[in-house]
Amino acid sequence: MLKILADLGTGCLLLAWPLLGVAQQTSIPQGQPVQLSAQQTPEPTTTAPPQDVFSYSYLQINRLSEQSHSFDSLSAGNGLRFSYDFPDQVYVFGEWNGLNFDKLPGSHDVTGIGVGAHQAYNASTSFYINLSYLRDSLSGSLGGARDYYWRLSYGFQSHLSSYVGLTAAILTERNTDFGRRPFGERLGLVFGGSAAALTISAEHTNNGNRLEAALSWYYK
C-alpha cells in the first residue's frame, strides 16, 4: 500500500511540474525582463562531428593472389583501383585485376564498379560500407564464361600509430557462379602516411583465400 501511494505521489508531482513552471512564469511582473541564473543558462548540446582522417580518394595498384576451390587452382596477377570521395562522404570506385592460373591453361579478369559511404568514429578510426557489381571473365582458352555478382563489404580503418594502421572487414558475395562466397572476412595492416600507403591484407571465404599487397596514392 505504501509503495502504491508513493508511486501515485510521484506521478502527480511529474504531471504538476509543468504547471508549476507556467505559474512561476506568469508571476513575473509585466515589462520586467526575465533574469536567468547561472544554473539556468542554457549550455550548448551539439558538437561538431569528428573529421574523417582517412582519405577515400585514391589511385591504387595491387598484386593479388587468389586460391579458388571452384577451379582447384591458384591465380595471381596485378590490378588497378580508382576511388573518388565526394564532400558528403559518399565515394565511387572502379577496379580491375588480370589473374593467370597456375594449373589451368588460361587466365581470368575481374572488373567492377561500386559506391560506398564512410563515417569517422573518432579521431583515429573510420567506418565504411560499400556495394560493388563485378564481372569475372575467363579467357577464350577456358571457354570465355563470365560470372556477374554483387559484393557487399562493411569494415573500418584505424591508426595504431603515426605510420601503422589496421583495417578489417566482413563481406558477402551474391549470385556467384565461380564458387560460393556467401560470407568472408578480411584483415590487413597499413604502412604509410597521408600521401601514400602500402596495405598488406588477407581474405578468407568459402571458396578459398586471397592475399593482396596494394600501394595507394591519396590525391585529396
C-alpha positions in Angstrom: 0.0 0.0 0.0 2.8 2.4 0.9 4.5 1.7 -2.5 1.3 2.4 -4.4 0.8 5.7 -2.6 4.4 6.7 -3.2 4.1 5.9 -6.9 0.9 7.9 -7.1 2.5 10.8 -5.4 5.5 10.7 -7.8 3.2 10.6 -10.8 1.2 13.6 -9.6 4.4 15.6 -9.0 5.6 14.8 -12.5 2.3 15.9 -14.0 2.1 19.0 -11.9 5.7 20.1 -12.6 5.0 21.8 -16.0 2.0 23.7 -14.4 4.2 25.0 -11.6 6.7 26.2 -14.2 3.9 28.1 -16.1 2.7 29.6 -12.8 6.1 30.8 -12.0 6.5 32.5 -15.4 3.1 34.2 -15.1 4.0 35.6 -11.7 6.7 37.8 -13.2 5.6 41.4 -13.4 4.8 42.7 -16.9 7.6 44.7 -18.6 10.3 43.4 -16.3 13.0 41.4 -18.1 13.5 37.8 -17.1 16.9 37.2 -15.5 18.4 33.8 -15.9 20.6 32.5 -13.1 23.9 30.8 -13.8 22.4 27.4 -13.3 19.5 28.2 -15.8 21.9 29.4 -18.6 21.4 27.0 -21.5 24.5 25.0 -22.3 25.4 24.1 -25.9 24.4 20.5 -26.5 25.7 19.9 -30.0 29.3 19.3 -31.0 30.8 19.1 -34.5 31.3 15.5 -35.7 34.9 14.4 -35.9 36.6 14.8 -39.3 37.5 11.6 -41.1 41.3 11.3 -41.0 41.3 8.7 -43.8 41.0 9.7 -47.5 38.7 7.7 -49.8 40.1 9.4 -52.9 43.0 7.3 -54.1 44.7 5.6 -57.1 45.9 2.1 -56.3 48.0 -0.6 -57.9 48.0 -4.1 -56.4 49.3 -7.6 -56.6 46.6 -10.2 -55.9 46.9 -13.9 -55.3 43.7 -16.0 -55.1 43.1 -19.7 -54.3 39.9 -21.0 -55.7 38.3 -24.3 -54.7 35.9 -24.0 -57.6 38.8 -24.0 -60.2 41.1 -26.1 -58.0 43.9 -23.6 -58.9 45.8 -20.6 -57.8 45.6 -17.4 -59.9 47.7 -14.3 -59.4 48.3 -11.0 -61.2 48.3 -7.2 -61.0 45.4 -4.8 -60.8 44.3 -1.2 -60.6 41.7 0.6 -58.4 40.4 4.2 -58.5 38.2 5.8 -55.9 36.7 9.3 -55.7 35.2 10.7 -52.4 32.5 13.4 -52.6 32.2 16.1 -49.9 29.1 14.3 -48.4 31.3 11.3 -47.5 29.9 9.1 -50.4 32.5 7.6 -52.7 32.5 5.8 -56.0 35.2 3.4 -57.3 36.2 1.1 -60.1 38.6 -1.8 -60.2 40.3 -4.3 -62.5 42.6 -7.4 -61.9 44.2 -9.6 -64.5 44.9 -13.0 -63.0 46.8 -16.0 -64.5 46.0 -19.6 -63.4 48.9 -21.8 -62.4 47.2 -25.2 -63.2 44.8 -24.2 -65.9 45.8 -23.1 -69.5 44.4 -19.6 -69.3 43.5 -16.6 -67.2 40.6 -14.5 -65.9 39.9 -10.8 -65.5 37.9 -9.4 -62.6 36.4 -5.9 -63.2 33.8 -3.9 -61.2 32.3 -0.6 -60.2 30.8 0.4 -56.9 29.6 3.0 -54.4 30.2 3.4 -50.7 29.9 5.7 -47.7 32.2 6.4 -44.7 31.9 8.0 -41.3 34.6 8.9 -38.7 34.1 7.1 -35.4 36.7 9.2 -33.6 40.0 11.0 -34.4 41.8 7.8 -35.4 39.1 5.4 -36.7 36.8 5.4 -39.8 34.0 3.0 -40.6 32.8 2.3 -44.2 30.3 0.3 -46.2 30.3 -0.3 -49.9 28.5 -2.2 -52.6 30.1 -3.3 -55.9 29.0 -5.1 -59.0 31.7 -7.3 -60.5 32.4 -9.5 -63.5 34.8 -12.4 -63.5 35.6 -13.3 -67.1 37.5 -16.4 -68.2 39.9 -16.3 -71.2 38.9 -17.9 -74.5 41.2 -20.9 -73.8 38.9 -21.7 -70.9 35.6 -21.2 -72.7 35.1 -17.5 -72.1 32.4 -17.9 -69.4 31.5 -14.9 -67.3 30.3 -14.6 -63.7 28.4 -11.5 -62.7 27.9 -11.0 -59.0 27.4 -8.4 -56.1 29.8 -7.8 -53.3 28.8 -6.0 -50.0 31.6 -5.0 -47.6 31.4 -3.4 -44.1 34.6 -2.5 -42.3 36.9 0.0 -40.6 40.3 1.6 -40.7 42.2 2.7 -37.6 45.6 4.3 -36.8 47.7 2.2 -34.5 50.5 4.8 -34.6 51.5 7.7 -36.9 52.6 5.3 -39.7 50.9 2.0 -39.0 47.2 1.3 -39.3 44.8 -1.7 -39.0 42.0 -2.5 -41.5 39.3 -5.2 -41.2 36.0 -6.0 -42.9 33.3 -8.6 -43.3 31.8 -9.2 -46.7 29.3 -11.2 -48.7 29.2 -12.0 -52.4 25.8 -12.9 -54.0 24.8 -14.7 -57.2 28.2 -16.1 -57.8 28.8 -18.9 -60.4 32.6 -19.5 -60.0 32.4 -20.7 -56.4 30.2 -19.8 -53.5 31.3 -16.9 -51.3 28.3 -16.1 -49.0 30.5 -14.8 -46.2 34.1 -13.7 -45.8 36.4 -11.7 -43.6 39.4 -9.5 -44.4 42.2 -8.3 -42.1 45.2 -6.2 -43.0 47.9 -3.8 -41.9 48.6 -0.3 -43.5 52.0 1.2 -43.6 52.5 4.8 -44.6 51.2 8.4 -44.2 48.5 10.7 -45.6 50.0 10.9 -49.1 50.8 7.2 -49.8 50.4 3.8 -48.1 51.1 0.1 -48.5 48.4 -2.3 -47.4 49.0 -6.0 -46.8 45.8 -7.9 -46.4 44.4 -11.5 -46.2 40.9 -12.5 -47.0 39.1 -15.8 -46.3 35.9 -17.0 -48.0 34.1 -20.4 -48.5 35.8 -20.6 -52.0 39.4 -20.1 -50.7 41.8 -17.4 -49.6 43.2 -14.2 -51.1 46.4 -12.3 -50.4 46.8 -8.8 -51.6 49.6 -6.1 -51.5 48.3 -2.7 -52.5 50.1 0.6 -52.9 47.8 3.6 -52.7 48.3 7.3 -53.6 45.8 9.6 -51.9 45.3 12.7 -54.1 42.9 14.6 -51.9 
